[in-house]
Amino acid sequence: MEEQGGTGVRTRTDGRERPLCAEYDTALLDLDGVVYAGGEAIGHAVEALEAARDGGMHLAYVTNNASRTPLDVAALLTRLGVPAEAAEVITSAQAVARLISEQVPAGSRVLAVGGEGLRVALRERGLEPVESAEDDPAAVVQGYDPKLGWEQLAEAAYAVGRGVPWFASNTDLTIPTGRGRAPGNGALVEVVRIAAGGRPQVAGKPLPPMHRETILRTGARRPLVVGDRLDTDIEGAHAGGVDSLLVLTGVTDAAQLLAAPPHHRPAYVAADLRGLLTGHPETEAAVHDGARRVTGAAAGRPGWSAANCCWRAAAIRWTGCAPAARRCGRWPAGARARAWRRRRRWRGWASAEPGWAEPWRGGPGPRRVPAVSPPVRGRSPAPAVMVTGGRGAGLGAGYRRSRRPAFRRCGCGPGRSVGGGVL
């Protein structure tokens, strides 16, 4: 990780000329949104994982989804064309079962509000799952189950309200499906919290119990976390001190990546799992003539995909603010104000080049617009990078159309901002 000022803030990519499958011994792969979605394999996932395994990389499947048993997950992966064994699957149910077993006596009853995967994990730890708060449980545990109903949530609320220790496999608010995003276990945990109060002990990503469970079961020495969520996969890798690869096939899009806080920034980014099979040249950003531009080995490399363009834009966004505000001599008098009055006609698309945009509706194609932040009362306009560009940048899908001003304060200092897109 490249640090800025010794603070641990990522401002550039980690350079890897060799494929990632040759740099790391184990890939700790998330499942939902990375390998499959809605029970169907994500594009290029099967071929990429097969090639990575043939290249000597060990594959382990780490999921916050506690509804299925490892055996069921392995069978699903095999059906999708990715041969897997139950021992290669690590679930948040296994992590939370270990956490509970360390705090209650062996053989204790545990109110299990979740799927079969949660109950199987509890039995492996010598605990007895029950279904009612009247069974005198020593603990309550919640895990994701698409068939979960009001009665099960009510039983959990009754037990938690009586002061029974409360655990949760994970707190992901959403889960990707073949039809879009659906409520995850975190949403169900909030239902119980609102009814009974308190906070559960959580075992799943990004917290240490899940990382510990993964390392104990895989024995990985140089792992690479591969996921689609910034707040679980990438944050968990950051907390564990290991590198991470973000794939844009799940819940995270380009706009969220550009706005990521320091502990949500991955070491690498790729459009899909084919990113395991390629090198990732170093990318950084530098200031030239009052605007930040991408430099390093990745700059100007032809054939970059949407994910690579997004990483180049993120390198600019994460570097910080531009130098002190100054006026741009290229503009004639009044041009700033006229450009700002026309702001609703423009829509930004992310790319690495500053100052390019295209009309909101129709028009003759890309035009050059000044790369400067809008006037702010009491402050001079500040030079800024506009992470905008034509559709060739390949990131239009990651941005939503908006008729609001396409500028946002970055919070790094007065009179400075980062423009372009709706970050």
C-alpha positions in Angstrom: 0.0 0.0 0.0 1.3 3.4 -0.9 0.9 5.8 2.0 0.5 9.6 1.9 2.3 11.3 4.8 2.7 8.1 6.7 -1.1 8.0 7.4 -1.9 4.8 5.6 -4.1 6.6 3.1 -4.0 4.9 -0.3 -3.3 7.3 -3.2 -2.0 5.0 -5.9 -2.3 1.5 -7.2 0.2 -1.3 -6.2 2.2 -2.2 -9.2 2.2 -5.8 -10.4 3.6 -6.6 -13.8 3.0 -10.4 -13.3 -0.6 -11.8 -13.2 -2.1 -11.7 -9.7 -2.6 -15.4 -9.7 1.3 -15.7 -9.8 1.8 -13.1 -7.1 -0.4 -14.5 -4.4 -0.8 -18.1 -3.2 -4.5 -18.0 -2.3 -7.5 -16.1 -3.6 -10.1 -15.5 -0.9 -13.1 -15.1 -3.1 -16.5 -13.7 -2.1 -19.4 -15.5 -3.8 -22.5 -13.3 -4.2 -21.7 -10.7 -6.8 -18.3 -12.1 -7.6 -18.6 -15.8 -8.7 -22.4 -16.0 -9.1 -25.6 -13.9 -8.7 -29.0 -15.4 -8.2 -27.7 -19.0 -8.7 -26.1 -18.3 -12.1 -22.4 -17.8 -12.8 -21.3 -14.3 -13.5 -19.7 -13.7 -17.0 -16.1 -14.9 -17.4 -16.0 -16.2 -13.8 -15.8 -19.9 -14.6 -13.0 -19.5 -17.2 -11.0 -17.1 -15.1 -11.1 -19.3 -12.0 -10.1 -22.4 -14.0 -7.1 -20.5 -15.5 -6.1 -19.1 -12.0 -6.2 -22.6 -10.5 -4.2 -24.0 -13.4 -1.6 -21.2 -12.7 -1.0 -22.6 -9.2 -3.3 -20.3 -7.2 -5.3 -22.0 -4.5 -9.0 -20.9 -4.4 -11.0 -20.5 -1.3 -14.6 -19.3 -1.2 -15.4 -16.9 1.6 -19.0 -15.7 2.0 -21.1 -13.7 4.5 -24.1 -15.6 3.3 -25.0 -18.0 6.2 -28.0 -19.7 4.6 -26.2 -22.6 2.8 -23.9 -25.2 4.2 -20.4 -25.5 2.8 -21.4 -28.8 1.2 -24.3 -27.1 -0.6 -22.1 -24.2 -1.7 -19.5 -26.6 -3.1 -22.2 -28.5 -5.0 -23.6 -25.3 -6.5 -20.1 -24.2 -7.6 -19.5 -27.5 -9.2 -22.8 -27.3 -11.0 -21.8 -23.9 -12.3 -18.6 -25.3 -13.7 -16.2 -24.4 -10.8 -15.1 -27.7 -9.1 -15.0 -27.1 -5.4 -15.0 -29.1 -2.1 -16.7 -28.3 1.1 -13.4 -27.7 2.8 -12.7 -24.8 0.4 -15.8 -23.0 1.5 -15.8 -20.7 4.6 -19.0 -19.1 5.7 -19.9 -16.4 8.3 -22.0 -19.1 10.0 -18.8 -21.0 10.8 -17.2 -17.8 12.1 -20.1 -16.9 14.4 -20.5 -20.5 15.6 -16.8 -20.4 16.8 -17.4 -17.0 18.4 -20.4 -18.3 20.3 -18.6 -21.5 21.4 -15.9 -19.5 23.0 -18.5 -17.6 25.2 -21.0 -20.3 26.3 -20.6 -23.8 27.7 -20.4 -26.8 25.4 -23.8 -28.3 24.6 -25.7 -25.0 25.3 -28.9 -24.2 23.5 -28.7 -21.4 20.9 -31.8 -19.8 19.4 -30.9 -20.0 15.6 -32.7 -17.5 13.4 -31.5 -18.4 10.0 -31.0 -21.2 7.5 -29.7 -24.7 7.6 -26.1 -23.5 7.1 -26.3 -21.7 10.5 -27.7 -24.7 12.3 -25.1 -27.1 10.8 -22.3 -24.7 11.9 -23.6 -24.6 15.5 -23.8 -28.4 15.7 -20.2 -28.7 14.5 -19.2 -26.6 17.5 -21.2 -28.8 19.9 -24.1 -26.4 20.3 -27.8 -27.3 20.1 -29.9 -25.0 17.9 -33.5 -24.3 19.0 -36.3 -22.3 17.5 -38.1 -20.6 20.4 -37.2 -18.1 23.1 -39.1 -20.4 25.5 -36.4 -23.1 25.2 -34.1 -21.2 27.6 -31.3 -20.4 25.0 -27.9 -19.3 26.2 -27.5 -17.2 23.1 -29.3 -15.8 20.1 -27.8 -15.8 16.6 -29.1 -14.4 13.4 -28.0 -15.4 9.9 -29.4 -14.8 6.4 -32.2 -16.9 5.1 -34.4 -15.9 2.2 -37.4 -17.8 3.8 -37.1 -16.0 7.2 -40.5 -14.7 8.5 -42.0 -12.6 11.1 -42.4 -15.4 13.7 -38.6 -16.1 13.7 -37.7 -12.4 14.0 -40.2 -12.1 16.8 -38.7 -15.0 18.8 -35.2 -13.4 18.4 -36.6 -10.1 19.7 -38.3 -11.8 22.7 -35.0 -13.4 23.7 -32.8 -10.3 23.1 -35.3 -8.3 25.2 -34.7 -10.7 28.1 -31.0 -10.0 28.0 -29.9 -13.2 26.2 -26.4 -12.6 24.4 -27.0 -11.7 20.8 -24.8 -12.6 17.8 -25.1 -12.1 14.1 -23.3 -13.8 11.3 -23.0 -10.5 9.3 -24.7 -7.2 8.9 -24.7 -6.7 5.1 -27.7 -4.5 4.5 -28.2 -5.8 0.9 -27.5 -8.9 -1.1 -27.2 -9.1 -4.9 -29.6 -11.4 -6.7 -30.4 -12.1 -10.4 -33.2 -9.5 -10.2 -31.3 -6.8 -8.4 -30.5 -5.9 -4.8 -32.5 -7.5 -2.0 -32.5 -7.0 1.8 -29.6 -8.8 3.5 -29.0 -10.0 7.0 -28.2 -6.6 8.2 -31.7 -5.4 7.4 -33.1 -8.3 9.5 -30.8 -7.5 12.3 -32.1 -3.9 12.3 -35.6 -5.2 12.7 -34.7 -7.0 15.9 -32.6 -4.1 17.2 -35.6 -1.7 16.7 -37.9 -4.1 18.6 -35.6 -5.1 21.4 -32.7 -2.6 21.5 -29.0 -3.5 21.9 -26.3 -4.4 19.4 -25.2 -7.9 18.4 -21.7 -9.3 18.3 -20.9 -9.7 14.6 -18.5 -12.3 13.2 -18.7 -11.8 9.4 -16.7 -9.6 7.1 -15.1 -7.1 7.6 -14.6 -8.0 11.3 -11.6 -10.1 12.7 -13.6 -13.3 13.5 -14.2 -13.9 9.9 -10.6 -13.2 8.9 -9.4 -15.5 11.7 -11.7 -18.3 10.6 -10.5 -18.0 7.0 -6.8 -18.2 7.8 -7.3 -21.1 10.2 -9.2 -23.1 7.5 -7.1 -22.2 4.5 -3.6 -21.8 5.9 -3.0 -19.0 3.4 0.4 -17.2 3.7 0.0 -14.6 1.0 -3.7 -14.2 0.4 -5.6 -11.9 -2.0 -9.1 -10.9 -1.0 -11.4 -10.7 -4.0 -14.8 -9.1 -3.5 -17.5 -6.7 -4.8 -18.3 -4.8 -1.6 -16.2 -1.9 -0.2 -17.7 -2.1 3.3 -17.1 -5.8 3.8 -14.6 -7.4 1.4 -12.3 -4.4 1.0 -12.6 -3.1 4.5 -12.0 -6.6 5.9 -8.8 -6.9 3.8 -7.7 -3.5 5.1 -8.3 -4.6 8.7 -6.5 -7.9 8.1 -3.5 -6.2 6.5 -3.8 -8.1 3.2 -4.2 -6.9 -0.4 -7.6 -6.8 -2.2 -9.0 -6.9 -5.6 -12.4 -5.2 -6.3 -14.5 -6.5 -9.1 -17.3 -4.4 -10.5 -19.8 -7.2 -11.0 -21.6 -6.8 -7.7 -23.0 -4.0 -5.6 -20.1 -1.5 -6.0 -20.1 0.8 -9.0 -17.6 3.3 -10.3 -19.1 6.3 -8.5 -18.9 4.5 -5.1 -15.3 3.6 -5.8 -14.3 7.2 -6.6 -15.9 8.3 -3.3 -14.4 5.5 -1.2 -12.8 6.5 2.1 -9.3 5.4 2.8 -10.2 2.1 4.5 -12.4 1.1 1.6 -9.8 1.5 -1.2 -8.7 -1.7 -2.9 -5.1 -2.5 -4.0 -6.5 -3.5 -7.5 -9.7 -3.1 -9.4 -11.0 -5.1 -12.4 -14.2 -5.4 -14.3 -14.6 -9.1 -13.4 -12.5 -12.1 -12.3 -10.3 -11.9 -15.4 -8.4 -9.4 -13.4 -6.7 -12.3 -11.6 -5.0 -13.3 -14.9 -3.4 -10.0 -15.8 -0.8 -7.6 -14.4 -1.8 -4.3 -12.8 0.8 -1.6 -13.6 1.4 1.0 -11.0 -0.8 4.1 -11.3 -0.4 7.4 -9.5 -1.6 11.0 -9.9 0.5 14.1 -10.1 -0.3 17.8 -10.4 0.6 19.5 -13.7 -0.4 23.2 -14.4 -3.0 23.2 -11.6 -4.7 20.0 -12.6 -4.1 16.5 -11.6 -3.3 13.9 -14.2 -2.6 10.2 -14.1 1.1 9.2 -14.4 3.1 6.0 -13.8 3.4 2.8 -15.8 -0.4 2.6 -16.4 -0.7 6.1 -18.0 -1.5 6.1 -21.7 -1.7 2.3 -21.9 -4.0 1.4 -24.8 -6.9 -1.0 -24.5 -7.9 -0.2 -20.9 -11.2 -1.6 -19.8 -13.9 0.3 -17.9 -12.4 -0.9 -14.6 -8.9 0.3 -15.5 -10.3 3.7 -16.5 -12.1 3.9 -13.2 -8.9 3.1 -11.3 -7.1 5.8 -13.2 -9.8 8.3 -12.2 -9.7 7.0 -8.6 -5.9 7.6 -8.5 -6.7 11.3 -9.2 -9.7 11.5 -6.9 -7.8 9.9 -3.9 -4.6 12.0 -4.2 -6.3 15.0 -2.5 -7.0 18.5 -3.5 -5.3 20.7 -6.1 -2.8 23.4 -5.1 -3.9 26.8 -3.9 -6.7 28.4 -5.9 -5.7 30.6 -8.7 -7.3 32.1 -11.8 -6.9 30.4 -15.1 -5.5 32.8 -17.7 -6.9 30.7 -20.6 -10.4 32.0 -19.9 -11.8 35.3 -21.3 -13.6 37.5 -18.8 -17.0 36.2 -17.8 -16.4 32.7 -19.2 -16.5 31.1 -15.8 -19.9 32.5 -15.0 -21.4 31.6 -18.4 -20.1 28.0 -18.1 -21.6 27.7 -14.7 -25.0 29.0 -15.9 -24.9 26.2 -18.5 -24.2 23.5 -16.0 -27.5 21.8 -16.3 -26.8 21.0 -20.0 -23.8 18.9 -19.2 -23.5 15.4 -17.9 -20.2 13.9 -16.7 -18.7 10.5 -17.6 -15.6 9.3 -15.7 -12.3 9.0 -17.4 -8.7 9.9 -16.6 -8.6 13.1 -18.8 -9.7 16.3 -17.1 -12.1 18.7 -18.7 -14.0 16.6 -21.2 -17.8 16.4 -21.2 -20.6 16.0 -23.7 -24.0 17.8 -24.0 -26.9 16.7 -21.8 -29.1 16.1 -24.9 -27.7 15.6 -28.3 -25.2 18.1 -29.6 -22.2 17.9 -31.9 -20.2 15.5 -29.6 -17.6 16.1 -26.9 -16.5 19.6 -26.2 -13.8 21.1 -24.1 -15.1 22.8 -21.0 -13.0 24.5 -18.4 -11.5 22.3 -15.7 -12.4 24.6 -12.8 -14.7 24.3 -9.8 -17.9 26.5 -9.8 -17.8 29.9 -8.1 -18.4 29.7 -4.3 -19.6 32.8 -2.4 -16.6 34.4 -0.7 -14.0 32.2 -2.4 -12.2 32.2 -5.7 -12.8 29.4 -8.2 -10.3 26.6 -7.6 -8.5 24.4 -10.2 -9.9 20.9 -10.0 -9.8 17.7 -11.9 -13.0 17.0 -13.8 -13.2 13.2 -14.0 -15.4 13.5 -17.1 -15.3 12.3 -20.6 -17.1 10.8 -23.6 -18.8 7.5 -23.7 -15.4 6.0 -24.8 -14.3 6.1 -21.1 -16.6 3.1 -20.6 -18.0 4.1 -17.2 -21.3 5.6 -18.1 -23.1 2.7 -16.5 -21.6 3.6 -13.1 -23.0 7.1 -13.1 -26.6 8.2 -12.9 -28.0 11.1 -14.9 -28.6 14.2 -12.9 -29.7 17.7 -13.6 -28.1 19.0 -10.4 -24.7 20.8 -10.6 -22.1 18.1 -11.4 -19.7 19.3 -8.7 -19.1 18.1 -5.1 -17.1 19.5 -2.3 -14.3 17.0 -1.3 -13.9 18.4 2.2 -10.1 18.5 2.1 -9.9 22.3 2.4 -11.6 25.6 1.8 -12.0 26.8 -1.8 -11.0 23.4 -3.3 -13.2 20.8 -4.8 -13.3 17.9 -7.2 -15.6 18.3 -10.2 -17.3 16.0 -12.6 -19.9 13.3 -12.4 -22.2 12.6 -9.5 -19.7 11.1 -7.0 
